[in-house]
Amino acid sequence: MSHPTVYLRDISRRPRFMTSWERYKHNEAHWAVEMVAEMLGVFLYVYAGLGATAAFVVGTLTGQGGIGSLYTVGFAYAIGIVLAVTLCSSTSGGHFSPGVTITFVLFRDFPVRKAVRYIFAQILAGYLACLIVYVQWKDLLTIAEEVLVAKGAYDSTMFTSSGPAGVFALFVAPGTNLHRVLLNEFVTDFIIGLAIWGCLDPTNHMIPPVAAPWLIGLTYGVAIWGYSPTSIAANTARDLGGRLMALSIWGLRAAGGPYAAISALTNIPATIFAAFIYETFLGSATRTLTPGHVQFLGAHKRYYEDNGLAPQGYLDALGRNSSSSSNFDVDEKHTAESEVLEVPSSRV
């Protein structure tokens, strides 16, 4: 059963300046709008998780019980991811991770030039989120540092996951076996990547578009609850942005040593491998799309064709009358047809 197409402008009068801006946004500024959406998505996800992490670390160091735990940290990151995906993915496609962006370059013909812009925006957003949270928590973080100094534990704790610097940059305890840390990071990131790729599959009838943000967010929560004590990063934007911010505040002591390479880079091959496994063994181009995805992608088709952002015939199999309230990612006109299966609300 087809539904009538109703635009927001049909039911809500927009100020004249917004109408002019939207015409500009859909043409000359479209690339910038997508970058802003990527930045906001990473910012939301990192900001949510960092606040809970700061509460946990400061509360533990200062003896204030009840203001944080591993559970609150995992749940905060999960909700942050849900916020990022639901609020920003309809504009940018919702990668929010260099690992996801690079995987799309390899498996969805995502253009390299656009990928570079996205990765820059993601890492910058991670840095800014960490810097802002540091300013918000600075007084309490300073108290926590003073507690460490008073106990004579500053050198041994400050630049670990239990210290104030560990709120922003990720560390492992001295003497930790980095081979096991690498295995922990890779397997955990593989599971996250598998969940993301399963949510991207528009033929997966078990995952409608509205459920995807929650499934991905809770998968991140499971990773933090179960495997962050061994140490996981899961996202280069979160890790590298936080590392650069910590270096800006505390200098080279926050560099992280050899572990920094594991935390920043492992999620990329893990995500690529997860996409390969899903595409090879779990996905199939011979399955039909779910009704929810037909409506979801139909709205995307309408939005991009109405604004001249896609070539004639883009997503032609969906017809021209499909309608919904969301869209998903598309590249510049000459590459749009190669990205027909990219579903933004399922990306993080």
C-alpha angles and dihedrals in degrees: 000000000000122000127215116259110244120180124207089242088061093064104024125048111226125211113258093244090056091053091052091046093051091054089052093042093056092053126022096014100040094105091051093049090054091051091050090051090051090049093048092048093053090042092054094048096045094040092053094049097042094055092056091044092052091050091050095048097041093044092051095047095045096041096245103143123202101032096098147003141169087267094057091047093053093044092048092053090047092053090044090057091048089052092048095049097042096044104036112021096081088065105039103018090254105255095149091171133070088222091059092044093051090047089054090052089057101038106025103033090246106179115258094222091056091044091057090053091049095049092049091050093047095052093044090052090051090052094048093046091053092046093050093047089049091055092047092050099033097111093051093041089054090052089051090051090050090052090054091049091049091051092046089240101112097105094044098044112023096080098042133086088268095055132082091256087054090066089072109020121044121238141173126218116266111269094025114148103249093198090063090044089053091050091048091050095046097047094045093048090047090057091048090048091049090053091049093049092047089054090050092058107099090196094060103107091187092065115052115189093257092056097049099082091053094047092051093044093050091047088058088048091054090050092053096043094048108029112020092090086068086044130259133180102180095182130056091207092056094043102041094039090051093044093053091047092051090049088052092055105033104020129224094338086078093056093105098219121234090340090069091072092051094049095045101043112025095080091062099064089035091057092045091051091048091053090049092051093047095047093045101044111011107033129068134187089209095068121095124246119256117252089245092055092046089057092041094051092040090061089051091052093050094047096049097042092047089054096043094246097125134049124252111286096025108163086354093167090070094060125228100273100063111118139183139136101263142064138190138221126302133171132222113308098270093056102036096099091060094061101056096128098049107118112189103197087062097055131089 
